[in-house]
Structure formats: structure tokens, C-alpha cells
Amino acid sequence: MANYLDFEKPLAEIEGKAEELRAMARENPGMDVEAEAKALDKKADALLKDLYAKLTPWRKCQVARHPERPHCKDYIEALFTEYTPLAGDRNFADDHAVMGGLARFNDEPVMVIGHEKGHDTSSRIDRNFGMARPEGYRKAVRLMDMADRFGLPVVTLIDTPGAYPGKGAEERGQSEAIARSTEKCLKIGVPLVTVIIGEGGSGGAVAFATANRVAMLEHSVYSVISPEGCASILWKDAEKMREAAEALRLTAQDLYQLGVCDRIIREPKGGAHRDRAAVLSSVGEAIATMLKELGGTKRGELVQARRAKFLNMGAKGLAA
């Protein structure tokens, strides 16, 4: 059964009617409903196109969080071969919200790291809904350090509402772990490319995304705070998340204009969840292009360019 978002309810009604007609025809072979069902399909297709042509920032947040949207595990399984997961921070535990390991991309060795939200209730609880604890960031630091020592490009896949803010995480040094991960991103002398595949929330995302190249899926979001969190702080009312989403400028289109995002990867009509194979292929092509752009660049130049990229963000606005 399809999972529809709130703003897709009119679409759900039309597609539901078309399916009902076809179900009736299956039960009664003599019925000819295909012409009527096709007319409904055409109407639904036009409505889908119209809905996604003018998504508000809040609706883009909803699409980015869609439960059927491909997650990190899906991209790794589809785009990488010989994936060998590496676990734990060698200090406290293995954080299942962060997955990563050695793999081959287009038959070239790489290190891939990403947030994994899970796909059902059990896996979401196990993965802590993609919210990493300190040991997750320390695992990422360990993997990036290994990639740097062996000269392997690093690919990161971002999909997190933010780092886990629980008491235990804070006691184990959540802020320090995020800072160390961000620092490691800035220091490694190998190509580092990032794709925001869903949500990019706060420092929990930046810790993996301080990269030479940052790409975003068309309906993904990337922000210093969630719209609900922003609304709670500014207006003491989480229901003002729509206004907050507008103000945060968290869409891929806004961030491309601001220079935070280097490229936008188009999604299938209706979002990544409606054609998983197509979006997996598009992300693979984008990763290949970004790695090719950085190929042959010297270690010092990669580090310097990455550092300059982030230091220069917002410089035009300050000068003005």
C-alpha cells in the first residue's frame, strides 16, 4: 500500500479509485473498466506533476522524510560492490545509526560512510532513526583516517534529523565528537564527496558533509535546525514549522544559490520514493562525476580547496 503525504491526499483518492476499478475487473472478468481507469491515471499523473512543480519548503521537508525514500543502505547495495562494513569506534560501542566501510565504486576502491534511518519499526529503533551518538562520529573519524592513510576517496551519504541529544550522548562528549569528525573532514588529503539524500540536520550532518563537493537530491533539505525546532525556539510554537521552513532557506534550490550545495540531482516525478531505481542511478552518476572532477588533484590542494570553500561561505553577504 502506497504511503501518501498530507498534501498528496487528492492524489491518493484518484489513484485509489483507479485501483478499485481494476480490482473489480479482476473479480469480474466481464467488466471493461480500463478506459475509465486510464483516464484516472492520466488525471493522477497531471496532479502529481502539478503538486511537485510548486512544493513549498515545508512540503519538501515532508518529502525528504518520506518513509519509503531510499536510504543509505539502499544506495550502498545498489551503487557499491565488495562492501565490507567496519564497525565500532574502538572505545565504547558500535553505533548502528552510522554505517560505513570499504567498498568499490565503478571498480575503484573507496570508503563509504552514511547515516541509516531504517525501513521499518524494528530497524528504525535499532538505527536510532538516523541520529548518531558520539561513537558514531568517532567511528566515522576512524574510517576517514583509514581512507586518508591508504589514499582512498571518501563518499558520504547524509540522511539525519540531527545528532542524538540524549543524556548519555552528551555525557560521552557529543559536541566534541561532532567537532572531531568535522575537523577530520577538513584535514584528510583524499577526495571527499557528499550527497544529501534526505535530511541534512544541523552539526550531525555537517560532521560528514564538510566536503570538496556537496550534492543534494532535488527534494532533500539541509539546515542548521529542523523547522519544528526553529519554530519552538523563535515562536514557542512548533506548529509554526511552515514559517520556519520558509525562513531557514533549507531547500536544495536555495542552498545552490547560496553556494552551500554544488549541484542538484533531479528526482523522478513525485519524489525519489516513486522511482527508486531512477534516483539510485542518478546519484551514482553524480558521485562518479564529482570524483572525476577531483581525480588527480594533489593532497595539499584538496585540503586547501576544501578549507577555502567553507571559509568563503557567506563572504559576499558580509562584504555587502
C-alpha positions as a Python dict, from the first residue, in 0.01 Angstrom:
ca = {
    (1, 'M'): (0, 0, 0),
    (2, 'A'): (137, 341, -101),
    (3, 'N'): (226, 586, 174),
    (4, 'Y'): (83, 930, 92),
    (5, 'L'): (185, 1259, 249),
    (6, 'D'): (-76, 1506, 376),
    (7, 'F'): (-67, 1725, 68),
    (8, 'E'): (-99, 1420, -157),
    (9, 'K'): (-448, 1325, -30),
    (10, 'P'): (-628, 1435, -352),
    (11, 'L'): (-381, 1220, -545),
    (12, 'A'): (-445, 927, -313),
    (13, 'E'): (-819, 948, -386),
    (14, 'I'): (-771, 940, -763),
    (15, 'E'): (-515, 661, -761),
    (16, 'G'): (-731, 470, -514),
    (17, 'K'): (-1034, 491, -744),
    (18, 'A'): (-828, 365, -1038),
    (19, 'E'): (-707, 69, -832),
    (20, 'E'): (-1061, -7, -712),
    (21, 'L'): (-1183, -23, -1071),
    (22, 'R'): (-904, -262, -1169),
    (23, 'A'): (-972, -476, -861),
    (24, 'M'): (-1338, -501, -959),
    (25, 'A'): (-1237, -602, -1311),
    (26, 'R'): (-1012, -876, -1175),
    (27, 'E'): (-1300, -1015, -971),
    (28, 'N'): (-1544, -980, -1263),
    (29, 'P'): (-1358, -1064, -1588),
    (30, 'G'): (-1650, -946, -1800),
    (31, 'M'): (-1621, -585, -1681),
    (32, 'D'): (-1437, -342, -1907),
    (33, 'V'): (-1308, -58, -1692),
    (34, 'E'): (-967, 1, -1848),
    (35, 'A'): (-1067, 315, -2038),
    (36, 'E'): (-1205, 475, -1723),
    (37, 'A'): (-903, 360, -1518),
    (38, 'K'): (-663, 504, -1774),
    (39, 'A'): (-847, 836, -1763),
    (40, 'L'): (-799, 840, -1385),
    (41, 'D'): (-430, 751, -1432),
    (42, 'K'): (-391, 1047, -1666),
    (43, 'K'): (-563, 1277, -1418),
    (44, 'A'): (-343, 1149, -1134),
    (45, 'D'): (-28, 1196, -1343),
    (46, 'A'): (-122, 1559, -1417),
    (47, 'L'): (-200, 1625, -1050),
    (48, 'L'): (129, 1466, -938),
    (49, 'K'): (321, 1685, -1180),
    (50, 'D'): (138, 1995, -1058),
    (51, 'L'): (189, 1914, -688),
    (52, 'Y'): (563, 1861, -723),
    (53, 'A'): (617, 2159, -954),
    (54, 'K'): (543, 2403, -671),
    (55, 'L'): (647, 2239, -346),
    (56, 'T'): (682, 2476, -52),
    (57, 'P'): (990, 2438, 173),
    (58, 'W'): (776, 2262, 436),
    (59, 'R'): (642, 2017, 180),
    (60, 'K'): (998, 1949, 68),
    (61, 'C'): (1077, 1861, 430),
    (62, 'Q'): (790, 1613, 425),
    (63, 'V'): (915, 1457, 100),
    (64, 'A'): (1272, 1439, 236),
    (65, 'R'): (1136, 1244, 535),
    (66, 'H'): (914, 1010, 334),
    (67, 'P'): (940, 661, 491),
    (68, 'E'): (969, 492, 151),
    (69, 'R'): (1251, 716, 31),
    (70, 'P'): (1574, 521, -44),
    (71, 'H'): (1814, 526, 250),
    (72, 'C'): (2190, 488, 286),
    (73, 'K'): (2176, 108, 289),
    (74, 'D'): (1983, 109, -41),
    (75, 'Y'): (2244, 329, -209),
    (76, 'I'): (2533, 119, -82),
    (77, 'E'): (2372, -203, -203),
    (78, 'A'): (2287, -57, -545),
    (79, 'L'): (2598, 151, -624),
    (80, 'F'): (2889, -13, -442),
    (81, 'T'): (3041, -358, -476),
    (82, 'E'): (3253, -563, -236),
    (83, 'Y'): (3119, -356, 53),
    (84, 'T'): (3291, -460, 376),
    (85, 'P'): (3133, -293, 681),
    (86, 'L'): (3364, -171, 955),
    (87, 'A'): (3212, -143, 1300),
    (88, 'G'): (3272, 41, 1625),
    (89, 'D'): (3479, 331, 1749),
    (90, 'R'): (3726, 102, 1935),
    (91, 'N'): (3634, 283, 2252),
    (92, 'F'): (3271, 244, 2357),
    (93, 'A'): (3034, 75, 2108),
    (94, 'D'): (2914, 38, 1752),
    (95, 'D'): (2656, 300, 1656),
    (96, 'H'): (2407, 146, 1411),
    (97, 'A'): (2287, 493, 1305),
    (98, 'V'): (2614, 524, 1113),
    (99, 'M'): (2718, 263, 861),
    (100, 'G'): (3042, 262, 669),
    (101, 'G'): (3320, 55, 530),
    (102, 'L'): (3547, -30, 241),
    (103, 'A'): (3388, -79, -100),
    (104, 'R'): (3438, -40, -471),
    (105, 'F'): (3264, 227, -675),
    (106, 'N'): (3287, 175, -1050),
    (107, 'D'): (3552, -86, -962),
    (108, 'E'): (3766, 173, -779),
    (109, 'P'): (3831, 135, -403),
    (110, 'V'): (3661, 392, -180),
    (111, 'M'): (3546, 443, 177),
    (112, 'V'): (3170, 498, 208),
    (113, 'I'): (3006, 638, 522),
    (114, 'G'): (2647, 739, 586),
    (115, 'H'): (2352, 777, 819),
    (116, 'E'): (2096, 497, 810),
    (117, 'K'): (1742, 558, 938),
    (118, 'G'): (1599, 208, 891),
    (119, 'H'): (1295, 100, 689),
    (120, 'D'): (1052, -44, 945),
    (121, 'T'): (979, -5, 1316),
    (122, 'S'): (1239, -258, 1430),
    (123, 'S'): (1522, -128, 1211),
    (124, 'R'): (1438, 236, 1287),
    (125, 'I'): (1471, 171, 1658),
    (126, 'D'): (1796, -21, 1601),
    (127, 'R'): (1930, 265, 1385),
    (128, 'N'): (1801, 529, 1630),
    (129, 'F'): (1615, 693, 1338),
    (130, 'G'): (1946, 800, 1184),
    (131, 'M'): (2050, 1010, 1486),
    (132, 'A'): (2413, 929, 1561),
    (133, 'R'): (2568, 917, 1907),
    (134, 'P'): (2931, 1015, 1982),
    (135, 'E'): (3053, 664, 1899),
    (136, 'G'): (2901, 700, 1552),
    (137, 'Y'): (3104, 1013, 1479),
    (138, 'R'): (3416, 853, 1629),
    (139, 'K'): (3363, 553, 1402),
    (140, 'A'): (3344, 791, 1105),
    (141, 'V'): (3667, 961, 1217),
    (142, 'R'): (3836, 621, 1231),
    (143, 'L'): (3717, 531, 881),
    (144, 'M'): (3817, 867, 732),
    (145, 'D'): (4159, 836, 894),
    (146, 'M'): (4198, 489, 741),
    (147, 'A'): (4093, 620, 399),
    (148, 'D'): (4348, 900, 426),
    (149, 'R'): (4630, 660, 514),
    (150, 'F'): (4552, 432, 221),
    (151, 'G'): (4469, 708, -30),
    (152, 'L'): (4103, 614, -75),
    (153, 'P'): (3838, 869, -178),
    (154, 'V'): (3560, 913, 79),
    (155, 'V'): (3190, 917, -16),
    (156, 'T'): (2940, 1025, 250),
    (157, 'L'): (2561, 989, 232),
    (158, 'I'): (2369, 1224, 461),
    (159, 'D'): (2023, 1149, 598),
    (160, 'T'): (1973, 1253, 958),
    (161, 'P'): (1742, 1485, 1151),
    (162, 'G'): (2048, 1567, 1361),
    (163, 'A'): (2282, 1418, 1619),
    (164, 'Y'): (2115, 1235, 1908),
    (165, 'P'): (2063, 1479, 2200),
    (166, 'G'): (2017, 1220, 2475),
    (167, 'K'): (2174, 1242, 2819),
    (168, 'G'): (2413, 952, 2760),
    (169, 'A'): (2531, 1100, 2430),
    (170, 'E'): (2604, 1433, 2597),
    (171, 'E'): (2789, 1259, 2881),
    (172, 'R'): (3010, 1080, 2629),
    (173, 'G'): (3103, 1404, 2453),
    (174, 'Q'): (2859, 1450, 2166),
    (175, 'S'): (2974, 1803, 2077),
    (176, 'E'): (3341, 1707, 2087),
    (177, 'A'): (3280, 1402, 1868),
    (178, 'I'): (3095, 1611, 1607),
    (179, 'A'): (3375, 1869, 1612),
    (180, 'R'): (3642, 1598, 1569),
    (181, 'S'): (3454, 1450, 1276),
    (182, 'T'): (3422, 1791, 1109),
    (183, 'E'): (3791, 1853, 1174),
    (184, 'K'): (3882, 1519, 1017),
    (185, 'C'): (3677, 1608, 707),
    (186, 'L'): (3882, 1925, 672),
    (187, 'K'): (4218, 1752, 721),
    (188, 'I'): (4211, 1439, 505),
    (189, 'G'): (4417, 1460, 188),
    (190, 'V'): (4187, 1250, -30),
    (191, 'P'): (3877, 1349, -231),
    (192, 'L'): (3569, 1380, -13),
    (193, 'V'): (3228, 1399, -181),
    (194, 'T'): (2888, 1417, -13),
    (195, 'V'): (2530, 1360, -121),
    (196, 'I'): (2238, 1480, 92),
    (197, 'I'): (1989, 1203, 17),
    (198, 'G'): (1715, 1307, 262),
    (199, 'E'): (1754, 1529, 566),
    (200, 'G'): (2074, 1710, 650),
    (201, 'G'): (2016, 1821, 1006),
    (202, 'S'): (2249, 2054, 1195),
    (203, 'G'): (2602, 1962, 1307),
    (204, 'G'): (2505, 1597, 1285),
    (205, 'A'): (2510, 1636, 907),
    (206, 'V'): (2797, 1885, 879),
    (207, 'A'): (3023, 1634, 1058),
    (208, 'F'): (3012, 1415, 745),
    (209, 'A'): (2945, 1684, 484),
    (210, 'T'): (3243, 1921, 511),
    (211, 'A'): (3343, 1801, 167),
    (212, 'N'): (3513, 1909, -155),
    (213, 'R'): (3184, 1858, -337),
    (214, 'V'): (2833, 1860, -188),
    (215, 'A'): (2536, 1742, -394),
    (216, 'M'): (2173, 1743, -288),
    (217, 'L'): (1878, 1550, -418),
    (218, 'E'): (1615, 1783, -558),
    (219, 'H'): (1373, 1739, -267),
    (220, 'S'): (1625, 1695, 14),
    (221, 'V'): (1680, 1958, 285),
    (222, 'Y'): (1989, 2080, 470),
    (223, 'S'): (1965, 2315, 766),
    (224, 'V'): (2113, 2428, 1096),
    (225, 'I'): (1796, 2313, 1275),
    (226, 'S'): (1468, 2142, 1194),
    (227, 'P'): (1170, 2369, 1113),
    (228, 'E'): (991, 2236, 1423),
    (229, 'G'): (1291, 2310, 1645),
    (230, 'C'): (1332, 2657, 1498),
    (231, 'A'): (962, 2735, 1548),
    (232, 'S'): (975, 2612, 1909),
    (233, 'I'): (1268, 2843, 1986),
    (234, 'L'): (1158, 3155, 1798),
    (235, 'W'): (781, 3144, 1844),
    (236, 'K'): (742, 2891, 2127),
    (237, 'D'): (510, 2707, 1890),
    (238, 'A'): (621, 2402, 1688),
    (239, 'E'): (310, 2443, 1470),
    (240, 'K'): (477, 2742, 1303),
    (241, 'M'): (712, 2498, 1125),
    (242, 'R'): (588, 2617, 783),
    (243, 'E'): (702, 2973, 851),
    (244, 'A'): (1030, 2842, 992),
    (245, 'A'): (1093, 2628, 684),
    (246, 'E'): (1050, 2934, 463),
    (247, 'A'): (1289, 3141, 675),
    (248, 'L'): (1560, 2874, 703),
    (249, 'R'): (1617, 2852, 327),
    (250, 'L'): (1682, 2481, 361),
    (251, 'T'): (1591, 2358, 12),
    (252, 'A'): (1843, 2234, -242),
    (253, 'Q'): (1748, 2523, -472),
    (254, 'D'): (1813, 2786, -203),
    (255, 'L'): (2140, 2627, -96),
    (256, 'Y'): (2265, 2602, -454),
    (257, 'Q'): (2209, 2976, -494),
    (258, 'L'): (2391, 3039, -165),
    (259, 'G'): (2689, 2825, -269),
    (260, 'V'): (2643, 2569, 10),
    (261, 'C'): (2546, 2299, -239),
    (262, 'D'): (2749, 2242, -558),
    (263, 'R'): (2493, 2050, -762),
    (264, 'I'): (2131, 1940, -752),
    (265, 'I'): (2041, 1585, -851),
    (266, 'R'): (1699, 1567, -1012),
    (267, 'E'): (1445, 1330, -865),
    (268, 'P'): (1178, 1132, -1051),
    (269, 'K'): (837, 1295, -1077),
    (270, 'G'): (672, 1256, -739),
    (271, 'G'): (996, 1216, -546),
    (272, 'A'): (1268, 955, -501),
    (273, 'H'): (1027, 705, -342),
    (274, 'R'): (821, 678, -663),
    (275, 'D'): (1110, 552, -878),
    (276, 'R'): (1388, 416, -661),
    (277, 'A'): (1588, 267, -949),
    (278, 'A'): (1599, 600, -1132),
    (279, 'V'): (1717, 801, -832),
    (280, 'L'): (1978, 541, -735),
    (281, 'S'): (2118, 564, -1087),
    (282, 'S'): (2117, 946, -1082),
    (283, 'V'): (2304, 957, -751),
    (284, 'G'): (2559, 709, -886),
    (285, 'E'): (2620, 931, -1188),
    (286, 'A'): (2661, 1239, -967),
    (287, 'I'): (2912, 1064, -740),
    (288, 'A'): (3110, 945, -1043),
    (289, 'T'): (3117, 1299, -1186),
    (290, 'M'): (3229, 1457, -858),
    (291, 'L'): (3506, 1202, -807),
    (292, 'K'): (3622, 1254, -1165),
    (293, 'E'): (3637, 1631, -1110),
    (294, 'L'): (3870, 1575, -813),
    (295, 'G'): (4078, 1299, -969),
    (296, 'G'): (4448, 1374, -994),
    (297, 'T'): (4431, 1667, -750),
    (298, 'K'): (4724, 1674, -507),
    (299, 'R'): (4667, 1614, -136),
    (300, 'G'): (4759, 1968, -29),
    (301, 'E'): (4538, 2120, -295),
    (302, 'L'): (4240, 1909, -189),
    (303, 'V'): (4278, 2018, 174),
    (304, 'Q'): (4332, 2383, 84),
    (305, 'A'): (4037, 2395, -157),
    (306, 'R'): (3806, 2227, 95),
    (307, 'R'): (3907, 2467, 369),
    (308, 'A'): (3869, 2771, 142),
    (309, 'K'): (3526, 2651, 26),
    (310, 'F'): (3386, 2665, 379),
    (311, 'L'): (3573, 2974, 496),
    (312, 'N'): (3438, 3170, 200),
    (313, 'M'): (3073, 3079, 257),
    (314, 'G'): (2879, 3397, 329),
    (315, 'A'): (3175, 3622, 243),
    (316, 'K'): (2978, 3807, -27),
    (317, 'G'): (2699, 3884, 215),
    (318, 'L'): (2941, 4018, 475),
    (319, 'A'): (3118, 4235, 216),
    (320, 'A'): (2787, 4382, 105),
}
